Amino acid sequence: MNSERSVAILIADDHPIVRRGLCSVILENPAFQIIAAESDGLKAWENIRALQPRVAIVDFAMPTLNGLEVARRVQEHRLPVAMVMLTMHKEEDLFNHALDAGVLGYVVKDNAVDELLHCIRAAAAGQHYISPVISHFFIRRHQNSQALVRQEPGLDRLTPTERRILLLIAESRTSKEIAEIMGISSRTVDNHRFRISEKLGLRGTHSLLKFAFDHRSQLL
């Protein structure tokens, strides 16, 4: 292991040839260090939690846990790991689910060799990188978010904590679950839910949940 390598990376893909190829591409850059290479999602998650690499690159389609499930666990545990998703899929719904789960990099496998190093650099710096072939998904997501703010100006009045709670509500999290994720009390979460509903002009027991779920991919 080269001590001069500064960016610790975990990679997970269930195809050995693909995994070795990606590792070879990554190691072309002396600033990158691969600390683990896994073949299934559960092992990837266990090592992400234990080793906390700066960047974790996970294939979407893996045994035991898929890449999206791994990303959601990283998000739930608030680990300081930049997630990059590799996939053959070009569906907009999957793309939105990945970004909802906190994924910073989204690379289509067709272009992985050319794009991966750029993606790692961006993700390690806390920035998004999206394969250009699907960049219109990102643009549309941003446009939809802006349209929602114009439609619901109360969103601009939400604090960062309230926005975070709104996103967790969109995942159908209970107040208890949100409290555990955020390290606050359930009563505090309930108070935040009340204030969010007030700012958005929502009335009724399930109106906040419905709003969050309906607009999940617009809540940036």
C-alpha positions in Angstrom: 0.0 0.0 0.0 1.4 3.4 -1.1 1.3 5.8 1.8 1.3 8.7 -0.7 -2.1 7.8 -2.0 -4.5 10.2 -0.5 -8.0 9.2 -1.6 -9.1 5.9 -0.1 -11.6 4.1 -2.4 -13.8 1.0 -2.0 -15.2 -0.6 -5.1 -18.0 -3.2 -5.4 -19.0 -5.1 -8.5 -20.1 -8.7 -8.8 -18.3 -9.3 -12.1 -14.7 -10.1 -11.5 -13.5 -8.9 -14.9 -15.3 -5.6 -14.5 -14.0 -5.2 -11.0 -10.4 -5.8 -12.0 -10.7 -3.5 -14.9 -12.1 -0.7 -12.8 -9.4 -1.2 -10.2 -6.8 -1.0 -12.9 -8.2 2.3 -14.2 -8.4 3.8 -10.8 -4.9 2.9 -9.9 -3.6 4.8 -12.9 -3.9 7.8 -10.7 -1.3 7.8 -7.9 -3.5 9.9 -5.8 -6.0 7.1 -5.4 -5.8 4.0 -3.2 -8.1 1.0 -3.3 -8.6 -0.2 0.2 -11.3 -2.9 -0.6 -12.8 -4.6 -3.6 -16.0 -6.5 -3.0 -18.3 -8.8 -5.0 -21.6 -8.3 -3.2 -23.5 -5.5 -1.6 -23.6 -6.7 2.0 -19.8 -7.1 2.2 -19.4 -3.7 0.6 -21.7 -2.2 3.2 -19.8 -3.9 6.1 -16.5 -2.6 4.8 -17.8 0.9 4.1 -19.0 1.0 7.7 -15.8 -0.4 9.1 -13.2 1.4 6.8 -15.1 4.6 5.9 -13.3 5.2 2.6 -13.4 8.7 1.1 -15.3 7.3 -2.0 -17.3 4.1 -2.4 -18.0 3.0 -6.0 -20.9 0.5 -6.1 -22.6 -1.3 -8.9 -26.4 -1.1 -8.8 -27.0 -4.8 -9.5 -25.3 -6.9 -6.9 -26.2 -9.9 -4.7 -27.5 -9.5 -1.1 -27.8 -5.7 -1.3 -28.0 -3.6 -4.5 -26.0 -0.4 -4.8 -29.1 1.7 -4.0 -29.6 -0.1 -0.8 -26.0 0.3 0.2 -26.2 4.1 -0.5 -29.3 4.4 1.6 -27.6 2.7 4.5 -24.6 5.1 4.2 -27.1 8.0 4.2 -29.0 6.6 7.2 -25.8 6.2 9.2 -24.6 9.6 8.1 -21.2 8.2 7.2 -18.6 10.7 5.6 -18.4 8.5 2.5 -19.0 9.9 -1.1 -21.1 7.4 -2.9 -20.7 6.7 -6.7 -23.2 4.5 -8.5 -22.2 2.4 -11.5 -25.1 1.1 -13.6 -26.1 -0.2 -17.0 -29.5 1.4 -16.5 -30.5 4.8 -18.0 -33.9 5.1 -16.4 -34.8 8.5 -14.8 -36.6 7.0 -11.8 -33.5 5.0 -10.8 -31.3 8.1 -11.2 -33.7 10.1 -9.0 -33.8 7.4 -6.4 -30.0 7.3 -6.3 -29.7 11.1 -5.8 -32.4 10.9 -3.2 -30.2 8.4 -1.4 -27.3 10.9 -1.3 -25.3 9.5 -4.3 -22.9 12.1 -5.6 -21.6 10.3 -8.7 -23.7 8.5 -11.3 -21.8 6.7 -14.0 -23.2 4.7 -16.9 -21.0 1.6 -17.3 -20.8 2.1 -21.1 -18.6 5.1 -20.4 -17.0 4.1 -17.0 -13.5 3.8 -18.3 -13.5 7.4 -19.7 -15.5 9.0 -16.8 -14.6 7.2 -13.6 -11.5 9.2 -12.7 -13.3 12.5 -13.2 -16.2 11.2 -11.1 -13.9 10.1 -8.3 -12.2 13.5 -8.1 -15.6 15.3 -8.1 -17.2 13.0 -5.5 -14.1 13.2 -3.2 -14.5 17.0 -3.3 -18.2 16.8 -2.4 -19.4 17.6 -5.9 -21.8 15.8 -8.2 -20.7 14.0 -11.4 -23.3 12.7 -13.8 -22.5 10.8 -17.0 -23.0 13.3 -19.8 -25.3 10.8 -21.6 -27.9 11.3 -18.9 -27.1 14.8 -17.8 -30.5 15.9 -18.9 -32.0 14.0 -16.0 -30.0 16.2 -13.6 -31.1 19.4 -15.4 -34.7 18.3 -15.4 -34.5 17.4 -11.7 -33.2 20.9 -10.9 -35.9 22.5 -13.1 -38.6 20.5 -11.3 -37.2 21.6 -7.9 -37.3 25.2 -8.9 -40.9 24.8 -10.2 -41.9 23.3 -6.9 -40.4 26.2 -5.0 -42.4 28.6 -7.2 -45.5 26.6 -6.5 -44.8 26.2 -2.8 -42.8 29.3 -1.7 -42.9 28.0 1.9 -40.1 25.6 1.0 -37.7 28.5 0.9 -38.5 29.2 4.5 -37.5 25.7 5.7 -34.3 25.5 7.7 -31.6 22.9 6.7 -32.8 20.7 9.5 -36.4 20.9 8.4 -35.4 20.1 4.8 -33.5 17.1 6.0 -36.5 15.9 8.0 -38.7 16.5 5.1 -36.5 14.2 2.9 -36.6 11.5 5.6 -40.4 11.8 5.8 -40.4 11.2 2.0 -38.7 7.9 2.8 -41.7 7.1 5.0 -39.6 7.3 8.2 -41.3 7.6 11.5 -40.5 10.3 14.0 -38.6 7.7 16.1 -36.5 6.6 13.1 -35.8 10.2 12.1 -34.8 11.0 15.7 -32.3 8.0 15.7 -30.8 9.0 12.4 -30.4 12.7 13.4 -29.5 12.2 17.0 -32.4 14.2 18.4 -35.5 13.3 20.4 -38.8 12.2 18.9 -40.5 15.1 20.4 -38.1 17.5 18.7 -38.8 15.8 15.4 -42.6 16.2 16.0 -42.0 19.9 16.7 -40.1 20.2 13.4 -42.9 18.3 11.6 -45.4 20.8 12.9 -43.4 23.8 11.8 -42.8 22.3 8.4 -46.5 21.8 8.0 -47.2 25.3 9.1 -44.7 26.8 6.6 -46.1 24.7 3.8 -49.7 25.4 4.7 -50.5 21.7 5.1 -53.5 20.5 7.2 -54.5 17.0 8.2 -52.7 14.0 9.8 -51.2 12.5 6.6 -50.8 15.7 4.5 -47.1 16.2 5.3 -46.3 12.6 4.4 -48.3 12.8 1.2 -46.6 16.1 0.2 -43.1 14.7 0.9 -43.7 11.4 -1.0 -45.3 13.1 -4.0 -42.5 15.6 -4.4 -39.5 13.5 -3.2 -37.4 13.9 -6.3 -38.0 17.7 -6.3 -36.8 18.2 -2.7 -33.1 19.1 -3.2 
